[in-house]
Amino acid sequence: MRRICTFIMILCSSYLFLQAQDHLRFASAFTDNLVLQQKSRVKIWGYAPPRSTLQVLASWSRKEKTVKADTCGKWMIELSTPAGSYQTYNLSIANTEQTVVLKNICIGEVWFCSGQSNMEMIMRNDPQWRLYVDNANEEIAVADYPGIRFMTVQRNESFTALDEVLTEGWQVCSPQTVGGLSAVGYYFAHKLLSSLDVPVGLVVDAYGGSPIQSWIPYAETLKPLYKAEHETLQEAVEKGKEKPEYNMLSSLYNAMVHPLIDYKIRGWLWYQGEANVGDAGRYIAMMKDLVSSWRKKWKAKLPFYYVQIAPFQYPGYQKEKWAELAEVQSMALQTISSSGMVVTADLGDSTNIHPGKKKPVGERLALIALSDTYHQKIKSQSPSLKRLTLEQGKLRAEFDFAYHGLRLEGVHHEFEISSDGMTYYKAIVEIKGSCVWLSSPEVPSPRYVRYGWRDAYVSTLYNSENLPLGPFKASVDI
């Protein structure tokens, strides 16, 4: 009964909030400096006196349109956008008493950046939390790019789906503002801007420490997989908590994602997984639920490009737990369509879960987007195991995406082989084109191979595009 009362109170307060919109305004996601997706039908919405008639004028079309607010005062209209350019526009909404104008609007490419702290981590250094982006000060000093705009969604949680996000609005990238921008997002946008020559808008919607379950809509979690999370959520409601914790089921989707599902975007960038280390058995199913549910909510099969977690010495876990989570992230590529993954096996910091090498992360995400979304002829993939065979007492591992061949950087490597899958020995490595031959005098009959199968390691095997091999395990069927 208490849960029902709490739910009704939340609905009533939401309704009263909307009824209180007796003045004309855009929703919080629409401010000066925003970026709209080019060559699209975009939805614009906001609030006004209930049932009032409004006039909308976009300077790129010069054709006034009419829209009517509903009984709660919400209005929404669809507009067509032109091809992206650096020309700026205005957008106005008016009634008989008031006109509200958004200025300095750009048309270009919009990407939604989500996940936990490594996506949230900003360009400006934070000594208190040991957050240091490599060469950040030098980059900030020259980051005068009016073609890059960003909106950061503030942290928030809710038991039910909200209508508005908390945000200070859109900002233009400059040395004065870029310090507060996601570092991964910045380097992604910078690469896209230089390659596409159109404005790039980023919606940064991340929350440090958050598990993937927090980002999935509630309706998608009504299955046994989420039984433990439902029990925790139920307990919080029964205790009368006003807001859920950030790590509770659907809490971040409700407050930070749901209000934006009508905002037209090109795709999603996702950097998350550290909070789910130790839960690899469920992660791939939850990842599929996340992507499928977001595609349903946005009503579009948008691309989903994500970052494999970087090596780090996780305290309190067995050394394999990181590798297990990283491996299922790699496996998700085979089950989630229109997806791509950045391997960060060469970018980790064994003593800091927030590695400073954010530039290659953002740029590798951009390479995948340029290749797969924008169809540029770019080699963007890390090597991945194609076939494992036993030949003349040696394991032969053949890799896709070697391109012009594999190379080993330095003398150290992470290949281990085994005859029983339990005791592993360092392998002798021979590289021939796209193949790696593995042997060891301690393993006369090898059947198993693993690479990077521990939490704090550095990948040293690269393809010809300087993209590293990520952790994996495999065996030969005999």
C-alpha positions as MATLAB code, in Angstrom:
seq = 'MRRICTFIMILCSSYLFLQAQDHLRFASAFTDNLVLQQKSRVKIWGYAPPRSTLQVLASWSRKEKTVKADTCGKWMIELSTPAGSYQTYNLSIANTEQTVVLKNICIGEVWFCSGQSNMEMIMRNDPQWRLYVDNANEEIAVADYPGIRFMTVQRNESFTALDEVLTEGWQVCSPQTVGGLSAVGYYFAHKLLSSLDVPVGLVVDAYGGSPIQSWIPYAETLKPLYKAEHETLQEAVEKGKEKPEYNMLSSLYNAMVHPLIDYKIRGWLWYQGEANVGDAGRYIAMMKDLVSSWRKKWKAKLPFYYVQIAPFQYPGYQKEKWAELAEVQSMALQTISSSGMVVTADLGDSTNIHPGKKKPVGERLALIALSDTYHQKIKSQSPSLKRLTLEQGKLRAEFDFAYHGLRLEGVHHEFEISSDGMTYYKAIVEIKGSCVWLSSPEVPSPRYVRYGWRDAYVSTLYNSENLPLGPFKASVDI';
ca = [
       0.000    0.000    0.000;
       2.819    2.350    0.866;
       4.386    1.733   -2.539;
       1.113    2.605   -4.273;
       0.780    5.830   -2.279;
       4.337    6.830   -3.092;
       3.720    6.181   -6.772;
       0.516    8.257   -6.747;
       2.296   11.125   -4.973;
       5.007   11.147   -7.616;
       2.451   11.158  -10.426;
       0.480   13.968   -8.803;
       3.548   16.112   -8.229;
       4.575   15.592  -11.845;
       1.092   16.570  -13.010;
       1.044   19.669  -10.819;
       4.478   20.641  -12.132;
       3.202   20.542  -15.675;
       0.018   22.405  -14.761;
       2.185   25.133  -13.272;
       3.691   25.861  -16.687;
       1.628   28.981  -17.223;
       4.477   30.676  -19.037;
       5.889   29.793  -22.414;
       9.196   27.945  -22.581;
      11.221   25.244  -24.291;
      12.096   22.011  -22.493;
      15.402   22.078  -20.600;
      17.206   20.224  -23.419;
      16.621   23.155  -25.797;
      18.751   26.220  -25.126;
      20.908   28.681  -26.997;
      23.892   27.044  -28.753;
      22.166   23.689  -29.270;
      22.853   21.300  -32.138;
      20.064   19.602  -34.083;
      20.557   16.481  -36.171;
      21.015   17.356  -39.824;
      18.715   16.244  -42.660;
      16.120   14.865  -40.254;
      12.662   15.301  -38.837;
      13.454   16.565  -35.341;
      11.038   16.951  -32.458;
      11.023   20.172  -30.470;
       8.948   20.470  -27.317;
       8.257   22.566  -24.265;
       5.523   23.990  -22.056;
       2.873   26.689  -22.272;
      -0.527   27.540  -20.802;
      -2.765   24.471  -21.291;
      -4.629   24.317  -24.616;
      -2.962   27.493  -25.870;
      -2.131   27.910  -29.557;
       1.495   28.634  -30.408;
       3.483   29.746  -33.446;
       6.862   28.174  -34.176;
       9.364   29.743  -36.549;
      12.731   28.224  -37.512;
      15.003   30.647  -39.350;
      16.305   27.885  -41.627;
      12.816   27.320  -43.064;
      11.219   30.782  -42.703;
       7.831   29.080  -42.620;
       5.750   29.573  -39.495;
       4.016   26.534  -38.038;
       1.265   26.215  -35.467;
       1.090   23.837  -32.518;
      -1.327   23.522  -29.621;
      -0.401   22.746  -26.024;
      -2.211   19.801  -24.461;
      -4.303   19.830  -21.294;
      -1.149   19.635  -19.149;
       0.541   22.445  -21.032;
       3.012   20.348  -23.022;
       3.557   21.058  -26.699;
       5.624   19.219  -29.319;
       6.265   19.864  -32.987;
       8.320   18.206  -35.741;
      10.580   20.264  -37.974;
      12.749   19.321  -40.934;
      16.424   20.263  -40.715;
      18.765   21.068  -43.623;
      22.242   19.692  -44.248;
      24.760   20.537  -41.569;
      26.857   23.684  -41.856;
      28.500   26.329  -39.701;
      25.672   28.756  -40.357;
      23.796   29.572  -37.167;
      20.034   29.840  -36.781;
      17.291   30.998  -34.440;
      14.183   29.134  -33.323;
      11.197   30.902  -31.761;
       7.972   29.903  -30.053;
       5.272   32.527  -29.482;
       1.744   33.080  -28.263;
      -0.309   36.246  -28.010;
       1.577   37.410  -24.923;
       5.142   36.157  -25.202;
       7.903   35.147  -27.597;
      10.831   32.922  -26.618;
      13.822   32.734  -28.971;
      16.689   30.244  -29.031;
      19.809   31.674  -30.666;
      23.073   30.448  -32.168;
      21.682   27.045  -33.170;
      23.779   24.735  -35.344;
      22.708   21.863  -37.567;
      25.056   18.876  -37.624;
      25.684   15.492  -36.037;
      24.413   14.690  -32.523;
      25.780   11.852  -30.389;
      24.577   10.655  -26.986;
      27.461    9.840  -24.594;
      26.580    7.648  -21.623;
      28.016    5.245  -19.055;
      29.908    5.735  -15.830;
      32.923    7.700  -14.616;
      35.309    7.130  -17.521;
      32.730    8.701  -19.834;
      31.849   11.351  -17.270;
      35.526   12.259  -16.632;
      36.057   15.828  -17.807;
      39.020   17.524  -19.453;
      39.832   19.621  -16.394;
      42.093   17.818  -13.912;
      40.688   16.928  -10.497;
      43.474   16.144   -7.992;
      40.988   15.242   -5.241;
      39.727   12.241   -7.212;
      42.990   11.566   -9.093;
      41.386   12.432  -12.406;
      44.096   13.498  -14.811;
      43.635   13.545  -18.579;
      46.963   13.310  -20.392;
      48.072   16.690  -21.807;
      44.788   18.253  -20.721;
      46.100   21.749  -20.016;
      47.759   22.017  -23.420;
      44.602   20.806  -25.166;
      42.298   23.097  -23.207;
      44.400   26.128  -24.126;
      43.763   25.650  -27.860;
      40.251   24.152  -27.782;
      38.543   26.989  -29.641;
      36.062   24.990  -31.725;
      32.669   26.683  -32.175;
      31.649   23.675  -34.270;
      31.673   21.490  -31.148;
      28.749   22.003  -28.763;
      27.797   19.997  -25.713;
      25.074   19.605  -23.124;
      25.931   17.854  -19.864;
      23.036   16.216  -18.041;
      23.413   16.560  -14.294;
      23.307   13.521  -12.042;
      19.790   12.606  -10.942;
      17.775    9.550   -9.906;
      14.061    8.769   -9.880;
      11.650    5.916   -9.133;
       9.524    6.911  -12.129;
      10.194    8.312  -15.585;
      10.615   12.092  -15.537;
       9.765   14.676  -18.189;
      12.818   16.931  -17.801;
      16.548   16.512  -17.292;
      18.612   18.708  -15.021;
      21.091   20.653  -17.137;
      22.652   24.072  -17.514;
      22.075   23.815  -21.251;
      24.244   23.760  -24.346;
      27.725   25.278  -24.418;
      30.089   26.133  -27.259;
      33.510   24.501  -27.007;
      36.194   27.019  -26.062;
      39.183   27.199  -23.708;
      36.773   28.630  -21.130;
      34.174   25.834  -21.372;
      35.931   22.663  -22.534;
      37.309   21.917  -19.077;
      33.832   20.758  -18.096;
      33.346   18.498  -21.123;
      33.729   14.725  -21.098;
      37.277   14.018  -22.287;
      36.246   10.974  -24.321;
      33.408   12.994  -25.827;
      35.694   15.906  -26.663;
      38.262   13.817  -28.519;
      35.497   11.942  -30.341;
      33.880   15.204  -31.431;
      37.188   16.775  -32.438;
      37.998   13.835  -34.718;
      34.509   13.871  -36.229;
      34.593   17.623  -36.758;
      37.883   17.492  -38.642;
      36.722   14.565  -40.789;
      33.119   15.548  -41.568;
      33.467   19.343  -41.493;
      30.042   19.828  -39.903;
      29.150   20.814  -36.331;
      29.099   18.038  -33.747;
      26.807   18.082  -30.730;
      27.302   15.896  -27.670;
      24.680   15.035  -25.084;
      26.804   13.863  -22.139;
      24.632   11.688  -19.919;
      26.888    9.705  -17.560;
      27.040    8.874  -13.850;
      30.185    7.673  -12.077;
      29.976    4.276  -10.401;
      26.703    3.322  -12.047;
      25.942   -0.296  -13.017;
      24.299   -1.050  -16.332;
      21.037   -2.003  -14.589;
      20.457    1.642  -13.635;
      20.252    2.656  -17.297;
      17.670    0.091  -18.453;
      13.944    0.998  -18.597;
      11.861   -0.697  -15.923;
       9.582   -2.498  -18.398;
      12.625   -4.245  -19.861;
      13.616   -5.686  -16.472;
      10.485   -7.706  -15.719;
      12.317  -11.005  -15.988;
      14.115  -13.338  -13.538;
      17.506  -11.939  -14.567;
      16.814   -8.845  -12.447;
      15.244  -10.544   -9.407;
      17.856   -9.255   -6.938;
      17.584   -5.694   -8.241;
      13.784   -5.765   -7.948;
      14.037   -6.854   -4.324;
      16.408   -3.981   -3.534;
      14.128   -1.500   -5.281;
      11.050   -2.811   -3.493;
      12.790   -2.458   -0.137;
      13.666    1.171   -0.871;
      10.064    1.976   -1.796;
       8.689    0.263    1.304;
      11.043    2.308    3.469;
       9.538    5.455    1.984;
      12.672    6.758    0.294;
      11.987    9.843   -1.785;
      14.593    8.930   -4.402;
      16.353    5.694   -5.317;
      20.104    5.281   -5.191;
      22.097    5.721   -8.396;
      22.806    1.983   -8.513;
      19.165    0.894   -8.306;
      17.222   -0.590  -11.162;
      16.161    1.948  -13.833;
      16.881    4.931  -11.564;
      19.163    6.703  -14.044;
      17.125    5.794  -17.092;
      14.095    7.393  -15.439;
      15.800   10.657  -14.520;
      18.523   11.131  -17.125;
      17.564    9.232  -20.287;
      13.783    9.023  -20.555;
      13.285   12.806  -20.817;
      15.485   12.806  -23.942;
      14.122    9.870  -25.948;
      12.472   12.237  -28.428;
      15.695   14.185  -29.017;
      16.972   13.225  -32.459;
      20.483   11.770  -32.338;
      22.832    9.946  -34.688;
      23.848    7.245  -32.224;
      25.113    6.293  -28.775;
      28.585    6.151  -27.269;
      28.841    3.938  -24.172;
      31.720    3.578  -21.697;
      30.670    1.436  -18.745;
      31.392   -1.902  -17.120;
      33.712   -1.271  -14.199;
      30.744   -1.355  -11.794;
      29.745   -4.765  -13.161;
      33.119   -6.501  -12.819;
      32.315   -9.741  -11.017;
      28.955  -10.051  -12.803;
      30.122  -11.142  -16.248;
      27.634  -14.014  -16.348;
      24.708  -11.610  -16.634;
      26.351   -8.668  -18.335;
      25.913   -9.641  -21.964;
      22.172  -10.215  -21.459;
      21.832   -6.875  -19.675;
      23.788   -5.139  -22.415;
      21.419   -6.560  -25.016;
      18.458   -5.365  -22.939;
      19.952   -1.883  -22.714;
      20.488   -1.521  -26.453;
      17.202   -3.088  -27.542;
      15.212   -0.988  -25.067;
      16.896    2.261  -26.069;
      16.237    1.487  -29.722;
      12.576    0.920  -28.889;
      12.381    4.174  -26.957;
      14.062    6.225  -29.696;
      12.089    4.289  -32.321;
      15.238    3.827  -34.392;
      17.931    1.186  -34.842;
      20.733    3.581  -34.019;
      24.398    2.519  -33.869;
      25.800    1.633  -30.457;
      29.547    2.096  -30.110;
      31.131    1.221  -26.803;
      34.442    1.010  -24.975;
      35.833   -2.181  -23.498;
      36.933   -1.595  -19.905;
      40.624   -0.833  -19.489;
      43.022   -3.039  -17.481;
      43.065   -2.213  -13.773;
      44.029   -4.107  -10.641;
      40.608   -4.540   -9.052;
      40.909   -5.000   -5.268;
      38.918   -7.808   -3.721;
      38.410   -9.731   -6.959;
      40.165  -12.679   -8.484;
      42.523  -11.549  -11.218;
      40.351  -13.124  -13.925;
      37.205  -11.125  -13.125;
      38.269   -8.115  -15.190;
      39.120  -10.305  -18.164;
      35.792  -12.144  -17.912;
      33.841   -8.886  -18.119;
      36.023   -7.578  -20.947;
      35.526  -10.833  -22.849;
      31.716  -10.696  -22.680;
      31.877   -7.109  -23.899;
      33.737   -8.438  -26.910;
      31.208  -11.254  -27.352;
      28.394   -8.696  -27.422;
      29.607   -7.580  -30.843;
      28.259  -10.840  -32.244;
      24.799  -10.435  -30.705;
      24.130   -6.687  -30.887;
      23.651   -5.463  -34.437;
      25.070   -2.134  -35.609;
      27.551   -2.103  -32.761;
      31.280   -1.485  -32.489;
      33.821   -1.748  -29.692;
      36.993    0.131  -28.820;
      39.708   -2.029  -27.266;
      41.644   -0.216  -24.524;
      43.991   -3.042  -23.542;
      46.991   -0.779  -24.163;
      45.551    2.273  -22.403;
      44.981    1.138  -18.815;
      46.573    2.166  -15.535;
      46.930   -0.679  -13.045;
      46.735    1.747  -10.096;
      43.984    4.074  -11.330;
      40.582    2.961  -12.578;
      40.399    6.284  -14.447;
      43.316    6.121  -16.899;
      44.488    9.417  -18.350;
      44.772    8.235  -21.952;
      41.405    9.529  -23.086;
      42.472   10.911  -26.465;
      42.990    7.510  -28.136;
      39.712    6.265  -26.638;
      37.720    9.114  -28.156;
      39.569    8.915  -31.449;
      39.081    5.151  -31.727;
      35.354    5.638  -31.161;
      35.413    8.234  -33.923;
      37.202    5.833  -36.276;
      34.407    3.291  -35.808;
      31.747    5.943  -36.386;
      33.503    7.273  -39.483;
      33.814    3.762  -40.870;
      30.478    2.204  -39.941;
      28.082    5.163  -39.727;
      29.580    7.603  -42.214;
      30.901    4.894  -44.556;
      34.396    6.283  -44.934;
      37.102    3.881  -46.041;
      38.833    3.695  -42.678;
      40.350    0.689  -40.934;
      38.807    0.963  -37.486;
      38.745   -2.505  -35.903;
      41.083   -4.167  -33.443;
      42.254   -7.706  -34.206;
      39.820  -10.456  -33.214;
      40.305  -14.206  -33.205;
      38.910  -15.828  -36.336;
      40.118  -19.408  -36.091;
      42.228  -21.585  -33.779;
      43.773  -24.806  -35.056;
      46.405  -27.308  -33.940;
      49.114  -27.878  -36.533;
      52.328  -29.844  -36.014;
      52.171  -29.527  -32.240;
      51.595  -25.777  -32.313;
      48.478  -23.662  -31.947;
      47.783  -21.471  -34.935;
      45.629  -18.441  -34.111;
      44.303  -16.610  -37.157;
      42.923  -13.100  -36.686;
      40.430  -10.920  -38.481;
      41.290   -7.242  -38.901;
      45.034   -7.758  -38.991;
      44.902   -5.606  -42.140;
      48.514   -5.540  -43.366;
      49.715   -7.850  -40.633;
      50.180   -8.201  -36.893;
      53.151   -6.969  -34.916;
      54.439   -7.435  -31.398;
      55.639   -4.276  -29.680;
      58.553   -5.036  -27.375;
      59.606   -8.426  -26.069;
      56.728   -9.039  -23.658;
      53.432  -10.598  -24.597;
      50.346  -12.004  -22.915;
      49.875  -15.329  -24.723;
      49.594  -18.445  -22.545;
      48.769  -21.985  -23.612;
      47.615  -25.123  -21.833;
      46.848  -28.771  -22.447;
      44.046  -29.048  -19.867;
      42.628  -25.531  -19.585;
      43.743  -25.251  -15.961;
      47.516  -24.863  -15.876;
      48.858  -22.312  -18.339;
      52.413  -21.605  -19.482;
      53.931  -18.650  -21.268;
      53.945  -19.361  -24.991;
      56.677  -18.958  -27.567;
      55.233  -16.612  -30.183;
      55.843  -16.519  -33.927;
      53.956  -13.987  -36.044;
      53.314  -14.569  -39.733;
      50.983  -12.053  -41.352;
      47.567  -12.392  -39.732;
      48.509  -15.537  -37.810;
      50.186  -16.150  -34.466;
      51.867  -19.514  -33.863;
      52.057  -20.596  -30.220;
      54.111  -23.329  -28.586;
      55.903  -24.230  -25.363;
      58.224  -27.056  -24.310;
      56.048  -27.425  -21.191;
      52.952  -28.020  -23.327;
      53.622  -30.744  -25.914;
      49.914  -31.096  -26.753;
      48.384  -27.620  -26.515;
      44.618  -27.228  -26.746;
      43.885  -23.975  -24.951;
      45.078  -20.413  -25.378;
      44.388  -17.243  -23.471;
      45.584  -13.695  -23.934;
      45.646  -10.910  -21.364;
      43.764  -13.055  -18.884;
      44.444  -10.983  -15.774;
      43.323   -7.632  -14.476;
      46.430   -5.467  -14.827;
      48.216   -6.097  -18.097;
      49.283   -4.169  -21.175;
      48.506   -5.461  -24.639;
      51.523   -5.447  -26.940;
      50.024   -7.104  -30.025;
      48.775   -4.650  -32.648;
      47.500   -4.706  -36.193;
      48.951   -2.485  -38.902;
      46.650    0.376  -37.805;
      48.117    0.399  -34.278;
      44.922   -1.029  -32.788;
      45.519   -3.565  -29.987;
      44.310   -7.077  -29.365;
      41.949   -7.440  -26.405;
      41.725  -10.335  -23.905;
      40.271  -13.674  -24.997;
      40.191  -17.397  -24.263;
      39.790  -20.162  -26.821;
      40.313  -23.873  -27.303;
      40.763  -26.389  -30.094;
      38.138  -29.082  -30.482;
      39.698  -32.518  -30.757;
];
